[in-house]
Amino acid sequence: MATDILMPALSPTMTEGKLARWLKNEGDKVSAGDVIAEIETDKATMEVEAVDEGILGRILVQEGIEGVAVNTPIAVLVEEGEDVPAASSGQTPAIVAPAAEPVAASTPPASAKAASREESSERIFVSPLAKRMAKDRGIALGSLNGTGPNGRILKRDVEKSGNAAPVAPKAAPATAVAIEGDVKRVPNSTMRKVIARRLTESKTQVPHFYVSVDIELDALLALRSKLNATAEDNSFKISVNDMMIKAVGLALKKQPGLNVQFTDAETLHFENVDISMAVSIPEGLITPIIRNADLKSLREISREAKDLAKRARAGKLKPEEFQGGTFSISNMGMFGVRDFAAIINPPQAGILAIASGEKRAVVRGDQLAIATVMTATLSVDHRAVDGALGAQWLNALRDIVQNPYTLVV
Amino acid sequence: MSDTFDLIVVGGGPGGYVAALRASQLGMSVAIVESTHFGGVCLNWGCIPTKALLRSSEIHHLLHDLGTFGFSAENVSFDLPKIVARSRGIARRMGGGIAHLLKKAKVTTFDGRAKLAGRAGEAHKVSITKDGAEVAVIKSPNVILATGARGRQLPGLETDGKLIWGAREAMTPAELPKRLLVIGSGAIGIEFASFYRNMGSEVTIAEVADRILIAEDPEISAAARKAFEKQGMKIITGAKVGPLQKGENEVSTTIESASGTIDLTVDRVICAVGIVGNVEDLGLEGTKVQVDRTHIITDGFCRTAEPGIYAIGDVAGAPWLAHKASHEGILCVEKIAGRSPQPLHALNIPGCTYSRPQIASVGLSEEKAIASGHKVRVGRFPFMANGKAVAMGETEGMVKTVFDATTGELLGAHMIGAEVTEMIQGYVIARTGELTEAELIETVFPHPTISETMHEATLAAFDGPLHI
């Protein structure tokens, strides 16, 4: 009996995803455990495994389609020798708009909903391309305003009606003398859209305040050299970033007032210290998590951070590896910046922006001296944390970094 | 005769005369001003006479391949002045046809140069001069500038009519140059190179870019280069041409490129390094019309920044193609008449090069499609696997299609080989009608035709081709 393969929920919060790639073709045999497709969620590319064996009878959602709701049938699995149904086997409830039906060469009749609209009105003039695009996006043709010859609905009319998708450069606007320069149009990736949405939310809804402190690094750098010198065959190499993750972990333990999350009804105080570290990847940004950073050794943190960063760049993180976290670190030390302020990663209440360590003149007593100094800027959600606490926490952090033995004891 | 018209068209090339005919059809009173000859460059010194020459060179090629088809002949020879005379005769005949069409459409024609001369109330005044003397002043609320373009002159490469040729000299040779250098490998340079090579000249092409036919998909450029080199052309890309040393009846120069510097002596040089718009002496100074370098800036309906002044064709910018000019002429006039034409979509304008092999394309190249964010499906099909092409002895060629992988939109089609300039319109219809791969696959292509390669190249992008 034909069964539907549904769009899986790859994390508890996932509501929709993009069908990035089919790894099996129609007609291919699949066994339980075979990877059949790749799904792009807001932060990562995940693999989908078959749970049953059979023949991949029909692909219902083509590669590259975005916004496929969880539990939408994406393919039909049939038994050997069984007829392949034209659409969803009907074993599961009907589904949301995008690409409910094959987008293959032999287009089946329009969905019942679209058909009834079309029948009820005059003949609708529409190009085959516009018709297909409208169907893929779940837009009723009757709702579109055709601008082509004789009011024919064209691709541009579907694109104008919203629902982002790759857009080709359009003809110059008809009304005024306006010459478009050469513009390269790059459709926003799922990740870019999520970054845009979440950071806009954060900056508009979370009242940020910022506190900066200069921290001397010489003691920490000296300790780092000593520790790395003990590594046989380069079995480990601890970075300043690793040490800062640990230091932030310890500071959050010492001043737990920042290890919180604000909700309308209550403020949540976390026992665990899970540090999200911002990793820059070609498509944008992702924040894999070092859990229990206060309890882990520098070696463990170093190994974990390296592994997470590497898999983040390959787009292979599991959801639990980047979802959650109680506090974030954004480190731009490697870029030679003096200071910067970061945007809070909601629902967390704080993020620490770490700038470059550089030799600066410092005053000790009444003497000028040279020290390696780094400016760290804390961004805090003022709904949950007040200024004094932010300052105290930064002081605690400075104490730990400037007396770094606590990192190894 | 009244001196006031519904429309004045300046320039009688394929943009201007078509605009005048369409305006007349729509019931307007129309004047057209032409300084030289109706039909413009296209008909007199471009598209049409070169096609006549290329037909002769194609026959010359076939005559030297008679054995393949079971013929033999001795002492095959040609008479170059007769070939040129045929080409000129065809240009004259077509020009006469246009004068007749304009007359039939009751378009008033003026012989002279036109210049905008301010306003008279709502109307624009146009002054017409012949041999320096004003012969008429006419008025209209609507003026279409369709003055075309001319070959670009680069310092040191100026055409002199004798040793350094522009298109005019190149299509009226008194004798065949034994050695020829063509500078520039756009459609014009390539067509002349192809003509002269097929007639027996030793041809060198120097192109400053890293590939010939830069407007085409790189894969097609490469295939074209291979075909031309097989015919014996010498092609230098990334070329820097040194100063041209003119002798009595030959030209010497050095050409630098990544593969070294060579000294070259040829009998004639053809310069085909782009074109510039004819924007001078049009009286634009007194108007709001904006000019970017040598082209008038217009919107999707050919309107300039000055109300009532329009510009179409080459003078309004790329692509510099007769069919683009004609189409703009029609839509511009329809807009003036209050109809609702569609603005011209640049990616739906085909480009054709009538060399041997021919080249034709429409839409985006594969690399441009990817660069503009499309996920693509690409199909290819070689002429070698097409029955008609093999029967015709035309196995050199291929068709390449680029589709959007998500929507099935035909993003671009790129063809090289025999008769592709006659076939590209199939894909242009597909683009204009917004057909997807499904309609192209559903279409029954006649057998045996070379056009079957178009079907196969679509199948190749999706289900897979059948005959390879």
Contacts between the chains, C-beta under 8 A, distances in Angstrom:
chain1	res1	chain2	res2	distance
A	62	B	405	7.9
A	62	B	406	6.8
A	63	B	375	7.5
A	63	B	405	6.6
A	63	B	406	7.6
A	64	B	375	5.1
A	64	B	405	5.9
A	64	B	406	4.4
A	65	B	406	6.8
A	103	B	406	7.9
A	103	B	408	7.3
A	105	B	437	6.5
A	105	B	438	5.0
A	105	B	441	5.4
A	105	B	462	6.1
A	105	B	463	6.7
A	106	B	438	7.3
A	107	B	438	5.8
A	127	B	433	6.2
A	127	B	434	3.3
A	127	B	435	7.5
A	128	B	433	7.7
A	128	B	434	6.3
A	128	B	435	5.3
A	128	B	436	5.0
A	128	B	438	6.7
A	128	B	439	5.4
A	129	B	407	6.2
A	129	B	408	7.0
A	129	B	409	5.2
A	129	B	434	3.8
A	129	B	435	7.0
A	129	B	436	5.3
A	130	B	434	6.1
A	132	B	407	6.2
A	132	B	408	6.2
A	132	B	436	5.9
A	132	B	438	7.9
A	133	B	407	5.4
A	136	B	406	7.6
A	136	B	407	7.3
A	148	B	342	6.7
A	149	B	342	6.2
A	154	B	434	5.9
A	155	B	407	7.9
A	155	B	409	7.0
A	155	B	434	5.6
A	165	B	406	7.4
A	166	B	372	8.0
A	166	B	373	4.9
A	166	B	374	5.8
A	166	B	375	7.7
A	166	B	404	7.4
A	166	B	406	7.1
A	167	B	373	7.9
A	168	B	347	7.5
A	168	B	372	6.6
A	168	B	374	7.8
A	168	B	411	7.9
A	169	B	372	7.0
A	171	B	300	5.2
A	171	B	343	4.7
A	171	B	344	7.3
A	171	B	345	5.4
A	171	B	346	7.6
A	172	B	299	5.5
A	172	B	300	4.4
A	172	B	343	6.9
A	173	B	299	7.1
A	173	B	300	7.0
A	174	B	299	7.0
A	174	B	300	5.1
A	174	B	301	6.3
A	174	B	343	5.9
A	175	B	299	7.7
A	176	B	299	6.5
A	177	B	290	7.4
A	177	B	297	6.5
A	177	B	298	7.2
A	177	B	299	5.0
A	177	B	303	6.4
A	177	B	304	6.8
A	177	B	305	4.7
A	178	B	299	6.5
A	179	B	292	7.7
A	179	B	297	5.6
A	179	B	299	7.9
A	184	B	371	6.6
A	184	B	372	6.7
A	185	B	372	5.9
A	185	B	373	5.9
A	186	B	373	5.1
A	187	B	373	4.7
